[in-house]
């Protein structure tokens, strides 16, 4: 039943995306594809942090692995897109397994530091091996639209359809998802209950890295270029900020985080340019906007945007308990009904108390 519900939700979401993309221009199509890229990457990171309790600052590096894998497969082997996407996810999952084996023994800031080193060091390999990865200029990607979609169908439009999170949704509600929550809440108790904590942590890294690799392949096809400048440390920080803003451990929160990451810088930059700010100032304003949005969301919604919406929905849908003596509540036999706003009255005394006996 859970799988069927998620499939129906995916079909409905795909229909809405298609109906919206047909009415949009090329720039909005590109933004929609970019949002789909970040949704996939943030969803994997949100599952890693929110369910298994492991923090990662290196998901930009995993996206680079997926992007370069897709570019090399299309340039040198002419693989079709339907094979490029799963291959990029598998290769990145293998890289995530290697990192996960090392991360299984690390916790908290030590794990964050190790993944931070990965985000800084891995993209620089493209500069060290320019013959394979193209150096600073990167690799150009030529995308051919599948014939079934028509020759004039823009790739940026159908890329949004790849944003299907059915597998993650079912995984989060499966036994594996429950085991991840157990090791997140108390690893010692989970180990005493018979769970293999190290294996579950490595599995979480593999799944999260596969999502990042798929997002990297999508980004390579969206921009038609793969270069080290696209996968800097700021990308990893933006993914982490998007996961926190949207709500850790929630797939809908990944959508909110992606919307903030994609739309806020564009809107703020346009506002800054229209008000006559210089190019250098306008380029730094989105960073300040990120900070302001992050502070506001954390103050108003400590559990992210999705957590705040859930809390607001509970407040609006919850009905206050009926007062004793209200028209909708029947009074038990033998009980007196008093005005709740009336001053305090001493309860009536018994016959023995009136006579002075106990």
N, C-alpha and C positions, 0 to 999 in steps of 0.2 A: 504493500500500500504506500509506503514511504517513497519507493522508487517511482511508482506511478504518479504520485503527487508532484515529485520533482520534475519528471518528464513533461507533465502537463504545464508546469510553471515555465519550463524552458521553451516549450513550443509557443506559449503565449508571449513570453518575452521576445522570442525571435520574430513573431508576427508584429509586435509593437515596434521593434527596431527597424524592421523592413519598411513598415508604413511610414515611420519617421524619416528614414534615410532617403526615400524616394522624393520627399518634399524639400530636401535640403540641398544647398549648393555644394560645390567641391570643397570649400574650406570647412564647412560644417561636417561633411563626410569624413574629412581628415581628422577633425577633432573627435568624432565618434569612434573612429578606429583607434585613435590614441587613448581614448578613455577605455576601450576594450582591452588594450595592452596593459594598462595600469591595473585594471580590475583583476585580470588573471594573476599578475605578479603580486599585488597586495593581498589577494585572497590566499595564496600560498603562504605568504609571510604571516598573515593574520592567524592562519591555522597553526603555524609553527609556534608563535608566541602565545596565542590565546588558549590553545588546547594542550600543547606539550610543555609550555612554560620555558622555552628556550628563546633567547634573543639573538638576532642576527643583524649585523650591519654590513653584510657582504652580498646582499641579493642583487646588487647592481653587477657584480662580477658573474653571478650565475646567468643573468640576462645576457652578458657579453658572450658567455660560452654558447648559449643557444643561438644568438644572432650570428656569430662567426660560423657555427656548424651549418646553419641554414644557407649562409652565403657560399660557403665552400661546396656544399652539395649541389647547389644550383649552378654554380659557375663551372665546376670541373666535371661533375657527373650528370648534370642536366636532370636531376630528380624532379618529379612532379610535386606540386604543393601538398597533395594529400599524403605523400610520404615524407616530405620535409618536416612537417610539424611534429609528428610522433618521433622521428629520428632525433630532432633537436631536443625534445623532452627526454628521450632515453639517454642521450649523451650527457646532458646536464644532470640527470638523476645519478649517473655514475660518478660525476664530479661531486655531487652532493653526498654520495655514500662515502667518498674518501674524506670529505670535510666532516661528515657526521661521525665517522669512527674516531677522529681526533677530538671532536666536540663532545663526545659521550662522557669524557672524563672532566670536562670543564663546566663551570657554572657561573652565572651572574656576570660580573664585569670581565672575568677572564675569558669567557666565551665571546662576549662582545668585542674584546680586544683582538681575539684571534680572527674573527670574521671581518673586523675592520682592516686588519693587515691584508686579508684576502681581497677586499674591495680596492685597496690601494695598489697592490702588487700585480694582480692578474691582468688587468687591462693593459699594463705596460709591456706585456709579452708581445703584443702586436708590433711595438716599436723595435723590439729586439730581433724579431724575425720578419723583416719587411717582405721577403720573397714569398712568404706564405700568406701573411695577414695584411699586406699592403701598407704597412708602416702607419705614419700619421694620416695619410690620405685615405686609408681604409679600403674597403672593397665595394664596388658598385654592384647592385643587385638588379637584375632585369626580371620583371614579373610578367608572366603571360596569363591573362585571364582565362580560366577554364572555358572551353567551348560551350558547355551547357548553359553558362550564364550570359553568353553573347559577347561579341567582340568589343562592344562599346561599354560594357559594364565595368565601372571603376573598381579596382581592387580594394581601395579604402572603404568601399561600402560593404562588400561581403565579408571583410575581415571582422567587422563587428559581430558577425554571427558566430565566430569562433568562441566568443565569450560565453561559453556554456559551462556552468559550474555544477552540473549534475553529479559528477563523480565526487567532487569535494563535499557536496551536501550529503550524499549517502555515506561517505567515509566518516564524516563527523558524527553521524547518528548510528554508526555500526559499533561492533565490539572494539575495534581499533580506536575509534574516537573516545569511547568510554575509558579505555586503558590509558590514552593520552591524558585525559582529565585526572585520572588517578595519580599518575606520576607527576603531574603538575601540582596537585594539591599536597601530596606527601609522598616523596619517592621512597622513603624508608617503609612506610606502611604498604605501599604498592609492592615493594620487593618481598615483604613478609607475606603478602597475599599470593605470591607465586608469579608475579609479573616480571618479565625480563626488562628491566628499566633501560639498560644500555641498548638493547635491540629496538625498543620502542622509540628511543630518542634518535637513533640512526634512521629508522623508518620515517620519522617526521621530517628529518632533513632531506631525505630522498624525495618525498612527496612535494615538499616546499620548493626544492631546487628544480624539480621537473616543471612545476608551474612557472617558475622564473625563466627557465629555458624556453618554454612555449611562448611566453610573453616576449622574450628576446627575438625569437624567430618572427613573431608578428610585427615587432618594431622594425626589424630589418626590411621586411616586405613593405611596410607602410612608408618608410622614409627612402627606400631604394638605396640605402647607403649604410655601411657598417664601419665605424671608425672608433678608435679609443676615446675620442672626445665625447662620445655619446654615453659612455659608461663610467663616468667619474664617480668620486665619492659622494657628490651631491645627489646623484641618482639613488644611491642606497639610503641616504638620509631622507630623501623625499618619499621613498617607499615606506620607510619606518614611520614617518610622520603621517602618511596617508592611512596606514593601518591603525595607528593610535587615534587619529581624528575620527575615522569611521566607526571604530569599535572593534576591539580585539576579539577574535574567535567567532565573528559573524561574517557571513558572505555578503549580506546586504550592506554591512559596514564598508566592505571593500569598494562598493559602488560609490558610496558617499566620499570616501577618501580619494578615489580616482577623479571624481568631479571637482574636488577642491584642488587637486594637484594640476589638473589640466586647465580648468576655467579661471581660477583665481589669478594666476600670473598674466594670462592674456588680458583679462579685464582690467587689472591694476595697471599694466603697462599702457594700455590704450588711454586710461584716465590720466596717467602721468604725462603722456605725450600730448594729449589734448590741452592740458593745462600749461604747456610750455616748458616742462622740465627738460634738462639736457639729457643726452643719450646715456651718459654715465650714471646720472641720478636715477633715470627711469629704469635702468638695468638692475639697480640694487633695491628698488622699491618692492618687487615681488618677494624678496627674501624677508623684508620687514613685514610684509603682509602675511607670510607664512607664520611668523612668530606671533603676530596679533591674533590670527585665527586660532592658532594652537592654544594660546593662553585663554582666549574667550571660551573655546570649547571645553577645555579642561576645568574651567571655573564653573561653567553652567552645566556641563554634562561630563562628569568624571569618567563615565564608561563609554565615551564616544558619542557621536551623533546618533547612531542606531540605538544605543542604550538610553539616551535621552528621549528619543521618540517613543521607545517602549514604556518608559516611565510616565511620559505625558499621556500615552494612550491608556495606561492603567488608571491614572488619576481621572481621566475624562469618562471612562467606562464604568468605574467602580461606583456603586450606589451606597450612600450612607446608611448605616443600620437604623431601622425604624425605632422610634421612641416607644417606651412603654406607655400604652394608653392611646397611641395614635389610631386613626380610623382603620389602617390596614393591619393592625395587630390585635388579636383577640386576647382579652384579659383572662388569666386563670381564675377559676372560681374561688371566691373567698378572699381575693386580694383587693386592696383599696387602690384607687387611681388618684394620684396627686399631681399637681402641677409641678413640673421639674424646675420651674423658675421660682417657685415659692420658697420662702425662708425655711431653714432647717427646723423640723419639728421632732420632739422627743417621741419615740415610739410608745404606744399605749402600754401600761403596766398590767401585769396579770393580777388575779384575785389574791394570790398569796402575797404579792408585794404590797397590795393595798392594805392587807391586814398586818403587815410587818413581819410575816414569816418568810422563810427561805424555801 
